[in-house]
Amino acid sequence: MLTWASKSGVEWHFIAPGKPTQNAFVESFNGRLRDESLNEHFFRGLAGARRILQAWRVDYDHARPHTSFGGMTPREFATRSERDQTENIANL
């Protein structure tokens, strides 16, 4: 990984040992991805893994409610936000 990062010009940052809360959002997401997809499927090849992970991502990003959006799906939240902005502009 370090060789690839160096050759690709990707800056590498480490989380301090014993400090997973330095990146709690990613830790939470990684756990959810692992529990709901990676641990549930046997990947026979890269194409199959891409298909399964894409389906999970679409569900996660578009279909499932998120507590951070007040129980709305990201699509519902975006639609509501756009509508609210339009109404706010119209009321100026």
N, CA, C and O of each residue as an XYZ file, in Angstrom:
368
protein
N       0.820     -1.187      0.000
C       0.000      0.000      0.000
C       0.865      1.253      0.000
O       0.594      2.205     -0.732
N       1.897      1.246      0.816
C       2.766      2.413      0.881
C       3.503      2.647     -0.441
O       3.708      3.791     -0.847
N       3.899      1.561     -1.108
C       4.571      1.689     -2.402
C       3.620      2.291     -3.423
O       3.991      3.211     -4.152
N       2.376      1.772     -3.480
C       1.378      2.304     -4.415
C       1.119      3.783     -4.128
O       1.087      4.598     -5.050
N       0.937      4.128     -2.865
C       0.655      5.519     -2.505
C       1.798      6.431     -2.954
O       1.558      7.516     -3.482
N       3.012      5.997     -2.747
C       4.166      6.800     -3.136
C       4.229      6.970     -4.655
O       4.419      8.084     -5.144
N       4.072      5.881     -5.400
C       4.115      5.942     -6.863
C       2.955      6.752     -7.436
O       3.093      7.388     -8.481
N       1.811      6.728     -6.746
C       0.616      7.418     -7.237
C       0.531      8.858     -6.763
O      -0.362      9.597     -7.176
N       1.442      9.258     -5.908
C       1.421     10.621     -5.396
C       0.331     10.853     -4.364
O      -0.115     11.983     -4.164
N      -0.097      9.780     -3.711
C      -1.138      9.882     -2.693
C      -0.466     10.095     -1.337
O       0.405      9.324     -0.933
N      -0.882     11.147     -0.646
C      -0.323     11.426      0.671
C      -0.912     10.452      1.685
O      -2.125     10.249      1.713
N      -0.087      9.862      2.499
C      -0.507      8.829      3.434
C      -0.502      9.395      4.843
O       0.508      9.938      5.290
N      -1.629      9.272      5.552
C      -1.731      9.737      6.935
C      -2.167      8.573      7.808
O      -3.049      7.800      7.437
N      -1.551      8.458      8.952
C      -1.890      7.405      9.894
C      -2.734      7.967     11.025
O      -2.571      9.119     11.427
N      -3.634      7.139     11.530
C      -4.357      7.476     12.751
C      -3.463      7.030     13.902
O      -2.899      5.936     13.874
N      -3.343      7.862     14.886
C      -2.487      7.532     16.029
C      -2.958      6.233     16.685
O      -4.161      6.014     16.832
N      -2.021      5.373     17.079
C      -2.402      4.122     17.731
C      -3.306      4.369     18.941
O      -3.032      5.234     19.772
N      -4.373      3.602     19.019
C      -5.303      3.734     20.137
C      -6.224      4.930     20.035
O      -6.888      5.273     21.014
N      -6.288      5.584     18.868
C      -7.103      6.793     18.683
C      -8.057      6.658     17.482
O      -8.043      7.517     16.601
N      -8.876      5.611     17.428
C      -9.772      5.449     16.273
C     -10.790      6.579     16.155
O     -11.372      6.780     15.090
N     -11.007      7.313     17.238
C     -11.975      8.409     17.177
C     -11.459      9.586     16.362
O     -12.215     10.517     16.084
N     -10.188      9.563     15.974
C      -9.674     10.612     15.112
C     -10.359     10.573     13.742
O     -10.346     11.564     13.011
N     -10.948      9.446     13.402
C     -11.641      9.310     12.132
C     -12.904      8.476     12.345
O     -13.105      7.467     11.669
N     -13.738      8.890     13.266
C     -14.897      8.103     13.676
C     -15.888      7.863     12.555
O     -16.483      6.788     12.485
N     -16.082      8.845     11.667
C     -17.025      8.672     10.567
C     -16.606      7.506      9.687
O     -17.428      6.650      9.360
N     -15.333      7.464      9.300
C     -14.849      6.393      8.436
C     -14.871      5.064      9.175
O     -15.201      4.037      8.582
N     -14.528      5.063     10.452
C     -14.569      3.834     11.228
C     -15.989      3.269     11.264
O     -16.184      2.062     11.121
N     -16.969      4.135     11.455
C     -18.362      3.703     11.476
C     -18.785      3.162     10.116
O     -19.412      2.106     10.033
N     -18.443      3.883      9.052
C     -18.791      3.446      7.703
C     -18.125      2.110      7.370
O     -18.775      1.209      6.841
N     -16.843      1.981      7.673
C     -16.130      0.737      7.378
C     -16.754     -0.446      8.105
O     -16.873     -1.529      7.533
N     -17.149     -0.253      9.348
C     -17.801     -1.321     10.105
C     -19.123     -1.719      9.484
O     -19.443     -2.903      9.389
N     -19.883     -0.738      9.065
C     -21.180     -1.011      8.431
C     -20.989     -1.758      7.106
O     -21.682     -2.739      6.837
N     -20.055     -1.291      6.290
C     -19.763     -1.957      5.015
C     -19.314     -3.393      5.250
O     -19.771     -4.307      4.565
N     -18.434     -3.592      6.202
C     -17.935     -4.931      6.517
C     -19.066     -5.842      6.986
O     -19.197     -6.966      6.502
N     -19.882     -5.366      7.923
C     -20.949     -6.187      8.480
C     -22.051     -6.500      7.471
O     -22.578     -7.612      7.446
N     -22.396     -5.519      6.643
C     -23.550     -5.677      5.757
C     -23.213     -6.223      4.377
O     -24.107     -6.686      3.668
N     -21.950     -6.180      3.984
C     -21.626     -6.640      2.640
C     -20.418     -7.577      2.620
O     -20.529     -8.720      2.179
N     -19.291     -7.108      3.085
C     -18.074     -7.905      2.952
C     -18.161     -9.239      3.684
O     -17.687    -10.253      3.171
N     -18.754     -9.255      4.867
C     -18.874    -10.498      5.622
C     -20.001    -11.395      5.109
O     -20.086    -12.559      5.500
N     -20.857    -10.874      4.247
C     -22.028    -11.609      3.773
C     -21.822    -12.281      2.419
O     -22.634    -13.116      2.020
N     -20.769    -11.939      1.715
C     -20.586    -12.421      0.352
C     -19.217    -13.050      0.168
O     -18.232    -12.661      0.796
N     -19.191    -14.033     -0.715
C     -17.932    -14.630     -1.143
C     -17.653    -14.094     -2.539
O     -18.434    -14.323     -3.462
N     -16.552    -13.389     -2.694
C     -16.224    -12.776     -3.970
C     -15.366    -13.726     -4.791
O     -14.269    -14.100     -4.377
N     -15.869    -14.113     -5.955
C     -15.134    -15.029     -6.833
C     -14.222    -14.287     -7.801
O     -13.384    -14.903     -8.461
N     -14.375    -12.999     -7.889
C     -13.537    -12.223     -8.788
C     -13.824    -10.751     -8.627
O     -14.756    -10.362     -7.923
N     -13.024     -9.937     -9.278
C     -13.149     -8.496     -9.155
C     -14.479     -7.989     -9.717
O     -15.101     -7.107     -9.125
N     -14.917     -8.534    -10.846
C     -16.177     -8.085    -11.450
C     -17.356     -8.342    -10.516
O     -18.223     -7.483    -10.359
N     -17.390     -9.507     -9.905
C     -18.468     -9.829     -8.968
C     -18.430     -8.950     -7.734
O     -19.472     -8.514     -7.243
N     -17.234     -8.689     -7.232
C     -17.087     -7.818     -6.061
C     -17.570     -6.417     -6.394
O     -18.266     -5.793     -5.594
N     -17.205     -5.916     -7.572
C     -17.650     -4.577     -7.977
C     -19.167     -4.508     -8.073
O     -19.771     -3.526     -7.641
N     -19.791     -5.542     -8.636
C     -21.246     -5.558     -8.793
C     -21.940     -5.553     -7.432
O     -22.876     -4.785     -7.213
N     -21.487     -6.401     -6.528
C     -22.097     -6.505     -5.196
C     -21.891     -5.213     -4.403
O     -22.822     -4.725     -3.762
N     -20.693     -4.665     -4.443
C     -20.411     -3.435     -3.695
C     -21.139     -2.237     -4.293
O     -21.556     -1.340     -3.560
N     -21.296     -2.209     -5.609
C     -22.057     -1.125     -6.238
C     -23.520     -1.168     -5.798
O     -24.111     -0.130     -5.498
N     -24.096     -2.356     -5.759
C     -25.488     -2.486     -5.313
C     -25.627     -2.029     -3.862
O     -26.599     -1.358     -3.516
N     -24.669     -2.385     -3.015
C     -24.706     -1.952     -1.613
C     -24.589     -0.437     -1.528
O     -25.315      0.199     -0.763
N     -23.672      0.152     -2.315
C     -23.471      1.599     -2.291
C     -24.721      2.349     -2.733
O     -25.093      3.350     -2.120
N     -25.370      1.876     -3.787
C     -26.585      2.530     -4.265
C     -27.659      2.480     -3.182
O     -28.339      3.475     -2.931
N     -27.809      1.330     -2.547
C     -28.789      1.215     -1.453
C     -28.429      2.160     -0.314
O     -29.298      2.864      0.201
N     -27.167      2.185      0.084
C     -26.719      3.021      1.200
C     -26.889      4.503      0.897
O     -27.325      5.271      1.755
N     -26.543      4.904     -0.323
C     -26.569      6.324     -0.685
C     -27.941      6.844     -1.084
O     -28.200      8.041     -0.961
N     -28.828      5.971     -1.561
C     -30.075      6.457     -2.141
C     -31.352      5.913     -1.514
O     -32.389      6.574     -1.578
N     -31.308      4.741     -0.918
C     -32.551      4.106     -0.494
C     -32.753      4.067      1.016
O     -33.889      4.168      1.481
N     -31.709      3.927      1.774
C     -31.903      3.709      3.208
C     -31.925      5.004      3.996
O     -31.166      5.928      3.701
N     -32.785      5.075      4.990
C     -32.841      6.265      5.850
C     -31.555      6.405      6.669
O     -30.942      5.410      7.058
N     -31.163      7.640      6.921
C     -29.980      7.927      7.727
C     -30.409      8.768      8.926
O     -31.177      9.719      8.780
N     -29.920      8.422     10.088
C     -30.259      9.200     11.283
C     -29.739     10.629     11.171
O     -30.347     11.554     11.709
N     -28.619     10.815     10.475
C     -28.064     12.168     10.328
C     -28.966     13.058      9.477
O     -28.821     14.280      9.502
N     -29.898     12.464      8.723
C     -30.857     13.221      7.916
C     -32.250     13.160      8.530
O     -33.246     13.344      7.830
N     -32.324     12.906      9.819
C     -33.616     12.869     10.498
C     -34.502     11.725     10.038
O     -35.726     11.857     10.008
N     -33.894     10.610      9.681
C     -34.657      9.440      9.254
C     -35.054      9.461      7.788
O     -35.793      8.588      7.333
N     -34.573     10.449      7.044
C     -34.855     10.509      5.607
C     -33.740      9.820      4.828
O     -32.621      9.676      5.321
N     -34.059      9.399      3.608
C     -33.016      8.900      2.726
C     -32.230     10.102      2.206
O     -32.743     11.221      2.233
N     -31.012      9.902      1.739
C     -30.271     11.025      1.166
C     -31.040     11.703      0.028
O     -30.989     12.925     -0.109
N     -31.744     10.925     -0.780
C     -32.517     11.506     -1.879
C     -33.629     12.406     -1.343
O     -33.836     13.507     -1.854
N     -34.351     11.937     -0.306
C     -35.411     12.758      0.300
C     -34.830     14.028      0.911
O     -35.407     15.107      0.781
N     -33.688     13.893      1.576
C     -33.053     15.045      2.203
C     -32.652     16.072      1.155
O     -32.888     17.267      1.334
N     -32.045     15.614      0.059
C     -31.624     16.532     -1.003
C     -32.823     17.228     -1.628
O     -32.779     18.431     -1.887
N     -33.891     16.483     -1.872
C     -35.097     17.068     -2.458
C     -35.685     18.115     -1.536
O     -36.062     19.199     -1.982
N     -35.766     17.800     -0.254
C     -36.303     18.750      0.717
C     -35.418     19.990      0.812
O     -35.920     21.112      0.882
N     -34.093     19.783      0.815
C     -33.168     20.918      0.902
C     -33.312     21.831     -0.313
O     -33.316     23.054     -0.173
N     -33.431     21.242     -1.509
C     -33.605     22.046     -2.723
C     -34.922     22.818     -2.676
O     -34.972     23.991     -3.046
N     -35.985     22.157     -2.221
C     -37.296     22.808     -2.123
C     -37.250     23.949     -1.112
O     -37.779     25.030     -1.368
N     -36.623     23.709      0.028
C     -36.507     24.747      1.053
C     -35.710     25.939      0.537
O     -36.078     27.082      0.806
N     -34.636     25.702     -0.192
C     -33.836     26.793     -0.746
C     -34.645     27.599     -1.751
O     -34.591     28.828     -1.764
N     -35.396     26.897     -2.590
C     -36.236     27.586     -3.581
C     -37.276     28.435     -2.902
O     -37.512     29.572     -3.312
N     -37.915     27.902     -1.855
C     -38.920     28.665     -1.108
C     -38.298     29.868     -0.421
O     -38.892     30.946     -0.404
N     -37.105     29.699      0.148
C     -36.421     30.799      0.809
C     -36.088     31.919     -0.169
O     -36.231     33.097      0.158
N     -35.650     31.557     -1.350
C     -35.321     32.561     -2.371
C     -36.590     33.269     -2.812
O     -36.580     34.486     -2.992
N     -37.676     32.541     -2.991
C     -38.944     33.132     -3.420
C     -39.492     34.094     -2.379
O     -40.204     35.038     -2.724
N     -39.169     33.868     -1.107
C     -39.697     34.733     -0.030
C     -38.835     35.951      0.218
O     -39.162     36.755      1.090
N     -37.750     36.119     -0.512
C     -36.885     37.296     -0.296
C     -37.470     38.542     -0.846
O     -36.864     39.608     -0.742
